[in-house]
Amino acid sequence: MHVAFFDLDRTLIDCNSGRLWMQSEWRAGRLGWRNVIWASYWISKYHLGFGGGLEEAYTQAVMTLKGLEESVLEERNARWFAAEVRHRLRPGALKTLQMHRARGDRLVLATSASVYEARLAAETWGLEPGISTAFGVSEGCFTGEISSWAFGDHKRTRALEWLEAEGMEPEQATFYSDSATDLGLLALVGHPVAVNPDRKLTAIARARGWEMADWGLSSPQEVPTQG
């Protein structure tokens, strides 16, 4: 048995979904422009391979949810995902998912995105939700805290825990990612693949002889789902 871990933003999909979410919340009047600019700055740095500061940005964003019912955010995510994310799957990602599925491999999402987005992505494209960022919830409402992190070294730790729980070794795993911030997990698995990599990851992948792939850009005319 083999497992293929997939990053979401700029790997399976050709955009940063966090930026799309912030823009959507700003248009709805639920997020101030200062918050959008500040968070966008750290998202940009993260996708250039510099993760410092993203944890604080994520923490501040989740604090704004304090007291909100979890079901409300789930409904917002579902509408937003259908309108702005579902059509953004890279064509190469679809082919790779189909290849692993045909081999009988397990397909597992490993993303820093929220568990709510991860569930939607997994359901749409036929993966296990796997690894994502979880928010604190008490009596059906958000506490304003993050209960489980899933980016950078956190993602590596979570993936290792997943492998151990499933009785699998890192050598049995493939991981697809675009970002040098995922270097920990890329270096852990038996088959790391840099997909449309950022500049920093491109240099690392070349130096280490890792596979690199170009999965192309999405087509808004087609909305591929699991097959």
C-alpha positions as CSV (number, residue, x, y, z in Angstrom):
1,M,0.0,0.0,0.0
2,H,1.2,3.5,-0.9
3,V,-0.1,6.9,0.1
4,A,0.0,10.1,-1.9
5,F,-0.2,13.3,0.2
6,F,-1.4,16.4,-1.7
7,D,-1.0,20.1,-0.7
8,L,-4.0,22.2,-1.7
9,D,-3.1,25.8,-2.4
10,R,-1.1,26.3,-5.6
11,T,-0.6,22.6,-5.9
12,L,-3.9,20.8,-6.5
13,I,-5.5,24.2,-7.3
14,D,-3.8,27.0,-9.1
15,C,-4.4,29.8,-6.6
16,N,-4.2,30.7,-2.9
17,S,-7.6,29.9,-1.5
18,G,-6.9,31.9,1.7
19,R,-6.6,35.0,-0.4
20,L,-9.9,34.2,-2.2
21,W,-11.6,33.7,1.2
22,M,-10.3,37.0,2.6
23,Q,-11.5,38.9,-0.5
24,S,-14.9,37.2,-0.2
25,E,-15.2,38.1,3.5
26,W,-14.1,41.7,2.7
27,R,-16.8,42.0,0.0
28,A,-19.3,40.7,2.5
29,G,-18.3,43.4,5.0
30,R,-17.0,40.9,7.6
31,L,-13.3,41.8,7.3
32,G,-11.6,45.2,7.3
33,W,-9.3,46.2,4.5
34,R,-6.4,46.5,7.0
35,N,-6.8,42.9,7.9
36,V,-6.9,41.9,4.3
37,I,-3.7,43.8,3.4
38,W,-1.8,42.5,6.5
39,A,-2.8,38.9,6.0
40,S,-2.2,39.1,2.2
41,Y,1.4,40.2,3.0
42,W,2.1,37.1,5.1
43,I,0.4,34.8,2.6
44,S,2.6,36.1,-0.1
45,K,5.7,35.6,2.0
46,Y,4.5,32.1,2.8
47,H,4.2,31.1,-0.8
48,L,7.6,32.5,-1.6
49,G,8.9,30.0,0.9
50,F,9.1,32.2,4.0
51,G,6.7,31.0,6.7
52,G,7.5,33.4,9.5
53,G,4.6,35.4,10.6
54,L,1.9,33.3,9.0
55,E,1.1,31.7,12.4
56,E,0.3,35.1,13.9
57,A,-1.8,36.1,10.8
58,Y,-3.7,32.8,11.0
59,T,-4.2,33.3,14.8
60,Q,-5.5,36.8,14.3
61,A,-7.9,35.7,11.6
62,V,-9.4,32.9,13.7
63,M,-9.8,35.2,16.7
64,T,-12.4,37.2,14.6
65,L,-14.6,34.1,14.6
66,K,-14.9,33.9,18.3
67,G,-18.6,33.3,19.3
68,L,-19.7,32.5,15.7
69,E,-21.6,29.3,15.3
70,E,-19.6,26.6,13.6
71,S,-22.6,25.7,11.3
72,V,-22.6,29.3,10.0
73,L,-19.0,29.1,8.9
74,E,-19.6,25.7,7.3
75,E,-22.4,27.1,5.2
76,R,-20.3,30.1,4.2
77,N,-17.5,27.8,3.2
78,A,-19.7,25.6,1.1
79,R,-21.1,28.5,-0.9
80,W,-17.7,30.1,-1.3
81,F,-16.0,26.9,-2.3
82,A,-18.6,26.1,-4.9
83,A,-18.3,29.6,-6.4
84,E,-14.6,30.3,-6.2
85,V,-12.5,27.2,-5.6
86,R,-14.2,24.2,-7.1
87,H,-13.2,25.0,-10.7
88,R,-9.6,25.8,-9.9
89,L,-8.2,22.2,-10.0
90,R,-5.1,22.0,-12.1
91,P,-5.4,19.6,-15.1
92,G,-2.2,17.8,-14.1
93,A,-3.6,17.4,-10.6
94,L,-6.6,15.6,-12.0
95,K,-4.4,13.2,-14.0
96,T,-2.2,12.5,-11.0
97,L,-5.1,11.8,-8.8
98,Q,-6.5,9.4,-11.4
99,M,-3.1,7.7,-11.7
100,H,-2.8,7.1,-8.0
101,R,-6.4,5.9,-7.7
102,A,-5.8,3.4,-10.5
103,R,-2.8,2.1,-8.6
104,G,-4.9,1.6,-5.5
105,D,-3.0,4.2,-3.5
106,R,-4.6,6.2,-0.7
107,L,-5.1,9.9,-1.6
108,V,-4.7,12.2,1.4
109,L,-5.0,15.9,1.6
110,A,-2.2,17.7,3.6
111,T,-3.0,21.3,3.7
112,S,-2.7,24.3,6.0
113,A,-6.2,25.3,5.0
114,S,-9.1,24.9,7.5
115,V,-10.7,21.6,8.1
116,Y,-13.9,23.0,6.6
117,E,-12.3,23.7,3.3
118,A,-10.3,20.5,3.4
119,R,-13.5,18.5,3.8
120,L,-15.0,20.2,0.7
121,A,-11.9,19.6,-1.4
122,A,-11.6,16.0,-0.3
123,E,-15.3,15.3,-1.1
124,T,-15.1,17.1,-4.5
125,W,-11.9,15.4,-5.7
126,G,-12.0,12.0,-4.0
127,L,-9.4,12.3,-1.3
128,E,-9.3,11.6,2.4
129,P,-9.5,14.9,4.4
130,G,-6.3,13.9,6.3
131,I,-4.3,16.9,7.5
132,S,-5.7,20.4,7.9
133,T,-5.9,23.3,10.4
134,A,-8.7,22.9,13.0
135,F,-10.3,25.6,15.1
136,G,-11.4,25.4,18.7
137,V,-15.1,24.9,19.2
138,S,-17.1,24.8,22.4
139,E,-20.9,24.2,22.5
140,G,-21.1,24.7,18.8
141,C,-19.4,28.0,18.7
142,F,-15.8,29.0,17.9
143,T,-13.5,29.8,20.9
144,G,-11.3,32.1,18.7
145,E,-8.3,29.7,19.1
146,I,-6.6,27.2,16.8
147,S,-6.8,23.6,18.2
148,S,-4.5,21.9,15.6
149,W,-1.9,23.5,13.3
150,A,-1.1,22.1,9.9
151,F,1.6,24.2,8.1
152,G,5.3,24.0,7.9
153,D,6.8,21.7,10.5
154,H,3.3,21.1,11.9
155,K,2.3,19.5,8.6
156,R,5.3,17.2,8.8
157,T,4.5,16.2,12.4
158,R,0.8,15.6,11.5
159,A,1.8,13.5,8.5
160,L,4.2,11.4,10.5
161,E,1.5,10.8,13.1
162,W,-0.9,9.8,10.3
163,L,1.6,7.3,8.9
164,E,2.3,5.8,12.3
165,A,-1.4,5.4,13.0
166,E,-1.9,3.7,9.7
167,G,1.1,1.4,10.2
168,M,2.9,2.9,7.2
169,E,6.5,4.1,6.7
170,P,7.5,7.5,5.2
171,E,9.2,5.6,2.4
172,Q,5.7,4.4,1.3
173,A,4.6,8.0,0.8
174,T,4.6,10.6,-2.0
175,F,4.1,14.2,-1.3
176,Y,3.2,16.9,-3.8
177,S,3.7,20.5,-2.9
178,D,4.6,23.9,-4.5
179,S,6.2,25.5,-1.4
180,A,9.5,25.5,0.3
181,T,7.6,25.9,3.6
182,D,6.7,22.2,3.1
183,L,10.3,21.2,3.0
184,G,10.0,19.1,6.2
185,L,7.4,16.8,4.8
186,L,9.0,16.7,1.4
187,A,12.3,15.6,2.9
188,L,10.4,13.0,5.0
189,V,8.7,11.0,2.3
190,G,10.1,8.5,0.0
191,H,9.0,10.3,-3.2
192,P,8.9,14.2,-2.9
193,V,7.5,16.0,-5.9
194,A,7.8,19.8,-6.4
195,V,4.7,21.0,-8.3
196,N,4.9,24.4,-10.0
197,P,7.4,25.2,-7.2
198,D,8.2,28.6,-5.8
199,R,11.7,29.9,-6.5
200,K,13.1,28.6,-3.2
201,L,11.7,25.1,-3.7
202,T,12.9,25.0,-7.3
203,A,16.5,25.6,-6.2
204,I,16.2,22.9,-3.4
205,A,14.5,20.4,-5.7
206,R,17.2,20.8,-8.3
207,A,20.0,20.5,-5.7
208,R,18.5,17.3,-4.2
209,G,17.4,15.7,-7.5
210,W,13.7,15.7,-6.7
211,E,11.1,15.3,-9.3
212,M,9.5,18.6,-10.5
213,A,6.2,18.8,-12.4
214,D,4.1,21.5,-14.1
215,W,0.4,20.8,-13.7
216,G,-0.9,23.7,-15.7
217,L,-3.7,26.1,-15.0
218,S,-7.3,25.4,-14.4
219,S,-10.1,25.7,-17.0
220,P,-13.2,27.5,-15.7
221,Q,-15.3,25.7,-18.2
222,E,-14.8,22.4,-16.5
223,V,-15.4,21.4,-12.9
224,P,-13.8,17.9,-12.5
225,T,-14.8,15.8,-9.5
226,Q,-13.7,12.4,-8.3
227,G,-13.8,9.7,-10.9
